[in-house]
Amino acid sequence: MEYINLGRTGLKVSRLALGCMTFGSSEWAPWVLDLEDSAKILKQAVDLGINFFDTADMYSLGKSEEITGKVLLDLVPRHKLVIATKLFHPMSSDINDRSLSRKHILDAVDGSLRRLGTDYIDLYQLHRFDYGTPIEETLDALNDVVRAGKVRYLGASSMHAWQFMKAIGLQRQNGWARFVSMQPHYNLIYREEEREMLPLCLSEGIGVVPWSPLARGRLAGRAEGETTRSQTDGTARALYDRTKAADDAVVAGLKAVAERHGRPMAQVAYAWVASRPAITAPIVGISKPGQFADAVEALEIRLSEQDVAELEQHYLPKSIAGHA
């Protein structure tokens, strides 16, 4: 496994991050794995040299954090792990048990620490932008949890570039702990982040850890409805169904490049994301141990200029997706 600095920090992370939304409780979503099956995948990730694990408080309403922390801390000393989690989405029906208010941030960080079974979080990320809370309130509270030693680094996820830059500017102006990473929606059939967000991250030295690098399986060449997740994942339908026809040409180009390399489509799709400017580590979602091969072997693929041109040539602009 290769390792790379997360943005301009000295923190070394594996070139793949394991997304932990798959771990938790099938009561939250039918495709989510229980403790026993989750443990098998987490152990395989550790054996492969992955040290970067990304979860969120809202995944299985905290159960993902519980399983991720329990399994990893039984396998690996804490200092060898880079554990990332996120906050924003509702954790209960309580009106204040959500969003990015000072109250919720201070409550949420303690809740995540308790569930993860650790006394600090390596990377604490805003899951989405909060239009209902002054951004200064959010950033001040985040600075406090860093200064208190509960969080090592701060990150954010899908939002507009102007929102992210405004936040960075306020952090710089006030001497607050700064964001060091961005987690955007990015893959071969959704490249809108190339317009502003990725250039911003390059300019500011922000590490980029994109989610959905296989577009919820569409870039793996899976037949529609092949898996339980593809049959029941409402988020995937919201993100991609409206652009299915326009994406067919991109998928066909991916298939042609993959065949030329003698590789599965998923490996080439991963390789393209991992090789793009600004990208630190794609977040891979694994539900079966055998799926690791595509992600790990993708790091060995070297795409030529011709390959990249063929992969990118059929892309059509899209409306923003993934910020909600």
N, C-alpha and C positions, 0 to 999 in steps of 0.2 A: 504494500500500500504506500502511495505517495502522501506526503504531508505538505501543507502550504500555510503561510501566514493568513490569518483572517483580516483582510484589509491591511491597514497600516499598523495593526497591533503586533505584539510579539507572540500572540497565541497561535500555536500550531494545530491545525485541524486536518483530518483525513480528507482526501479529494472527493470522497463521497460522504454524505450525511445520511444516516438512517432515519427516515420519517417514522414516527411512532403512533400515528393515528390508527394504524391497523391493530394496535394492542389495547385491550380493555375489556369491554363487555358487549356481547351480541345483542343485549337488550337496547343498546344505544344505536346500533346498526347491525344488520344480519351478517355482514362480511367481516366484522371485528373478531379477532382471535382472543381466546381466554388465556389464562396464565400459562398453562402447560405449553400450548402451541407458540405463544409469544416468546417464551423462554428459549425455545429451540432456535428461533430466528435471531434473537439478541445474542445468544452464545455464538452463533455462526458469524455474526457481524464482528464480535470481539476477536474471534479466531482469524478473521480476514484482515485485522489491523484497523478496522474502523474505530475511531475514538469520538466521533461527533454524532450526537443523538438529539433529535429535534421532536419535542412533544408540545402539548398545550394543555392548559387547565380544562378547557372545554371538551377535549377528546374523551368520550365515554364519561363525561362529567367528573373528571378527576381520576378515573380508574386507570387510564393510560399512564399518568404520572406514577401512580402507585406501583404498577407492574414494572415500568421502566426502571424506576429507582431500586425496587427490591431485587430484580434480577441482576442488573448491572453491578450493584454494590456487593453482591455475593460473588461476582466473578472477577472484579477488577478493583484495585485500590482507587479511592476517590480521586487522587491527584492525576490519575492517568485518563480520566474521563472529561469530555467537554459536553456538559448537559445543557441543552437549550430548552426553554419553555416559553409560553406566550400567555397573554391575558387580553381580554376585552369582552368576549362574548358572555352571555348570561350563564351563571352557574346555578341559578335557582329562580324561583318566581319573585324573589325579593327585588324591588326596584333599584336598590343600591348594590346588588350583587352582580354587577356588570359595568361596562364602560371604562373610562380612564380617569375617573375622579381621584383625588387624593385618598379619599376614604377607601375606594375599591382597590387602588394600587397597594396600599399598605396592608389591607386584608388579604388580597390575592397573593402577594409574595409570600406571606406567612403560610397560607394554605398550600401553595405549591411546595414550599420547603418541607412542610409536614408530610405531604403525600410522597414526595421523592425520597424522604428519609435522609436528607443532607442539610448542612447548615449554610450552604451557599449555592447559588445558581451561576453557572458560567456565563450564559448569554440569556438575558431577559428581554423578550421582544413584544412590541405592540402588535397584536394580531391584525388590527385594522385601525383606521383613523377614526377618532371620535369627534363628530360634529357637534355634540352636545356639551362638551367640556372645554373651557379655555385651554389652549395648548400650553400656556405658561404654567397652569396648575399641574398638568400632566408631567411636564419636563422637570419642574421643581421637585415633585414627589419621586420621580425616577432618580434624580440626583441624590435624594436622601437615602434611598435603599442601597445605592452604590456606596455612599459614604459610610453607611452603617455596616458594610461588609456582607450584606445579604446577597449582593449581585456583583459579579466581576465586570461584565460588559453589557452594553445596551444595544438592542437591534430593533428593527421595525419590519413590517410586512406590507403587503399591497396597499398603496396609496398613490396619489398624484405626486409627480416630482416636485411641484411647487410647494406642496405641503411638507415634504421631507426636507427640502432646502430651507424652508422657513423655520422648521424645528432645529435644524443644525445651526442656523444663524443665531437663534435665541440661545442655544446651548453655548455657543462661542461667546456671545455677548455677555452672558451672565456667569461664565466660568463653571457651568454645569457639566457633568459627565456627558460625553457625546455618544451618539449612535456610531457604531463601528460596522454594522452590517445591515443589509436589506434583503428581504425574502420576497421576491416578486413572482408572479405567474409568468412562466416563460418556457416555450417549447417551439418546435418547428411550425406548428399551426397557430400559435399565438405569440407574436413578436412585437407587440406594441411597446414593450418596455425599451426597445432599441431607440425610440424617438428621443426620449428625455431622461428616463431613469438610469439606464445603464451608462450613458455619457456622464451624468451627474456623479454616479458612484465611482467611475474612473477618475474624474477630476478631484473628488474629495477623499479618495483612498478608502472607499467603503467596500467591504467584502460582500459578495453577492451569492446567496444560497437559494437558487430558484426552486419553486415547488411545481409539481406536475410536469416533470420533464418528458414523460411519455403521454401527456394529454389524457390521463386516466385510462391508459391502455390502448388508445387509438393508434399510437405510433409504434405499438408492438405488433401490429398486424393481427390482433385478435378479432375473431368474428363477433359481431354485435350480439350481446346477450350470452356470451360464452361463460362468464363467471357470475357468481352471486352478486358481486359488487357492481358489475356492469348492468345487471338487471334491476338493481335497487338504488343506485347512486343518483339521487336527484341533482346533486351539485354538478356532476358530469354532464347531465342533460342540459342544465342551465348554461354551462360554459360553452358547450360544443355543438349541441344539436342544431342550433340555428345557423351554423356555418358548415354543416356537414358536406354539402355539395361543393362548396368552394374549396374545402380542404382535400378533396379526393385527389386532385392533381399533385398536391404536396406529398401525400402518402404514396402516390405512384412513383414520384421522383425518389423518395426514400427507399422504396422497394428496389428500384433499379440500382441505386448506389450500393445497397446492402448485398444484392446479388453479385455485383462486380467484386466486392470485397470477400464474398463467401461468408458473410456474417448475418446473423438474425437482424431484423429491422430494429429491434429494441436497442441492440448494441450501437448501431450507427446513430440512432436518435439520441442516446445518452452521450455518445462521443461528440456529436455536434454541439450540444449544450455545454459540455465540459470544456470545449475548446474555444468558446466565444470569449471575446475581450470582457474583462471585469469579473468573469465567473470564478468563484472560489470552489464551491462544492455543490453539485446538484443534490437535491433531497430525493432519495429513492424510497419508494414504498414497497415493502416486501411482504407478501402474504404466504409464500411457499419458499422453503429453503433453496430450491433450484433456481429461483429467480435472481439470486445473487450473481450468478455467472455472467449474465448480460451486463449488469452494472459494473462489475469489476473488470471484465475483459474489455469493456468499452474504453477504459483508460489507456489501453495499449494501441488503439486504432489511431492512425495518423491520416486525417482527411486531406486530400489535395485541394488546390484551388478549384479544380474542375469539379470535384465532389461537392464542395461547399456551394459553388454556383448552381449546380444541379439541384441540390437540396433546397435552395432558397428561391429559385427563379419563379416559382408559381405562387408565391405567397401574395395574398391580397389583404389590404388594410381592413381592420376590424374595429368595431366599437369596443370600448373598455370593458373587460370582463374580469371578475375576481376581486374587485375592491369592496363588494358588499359583504 
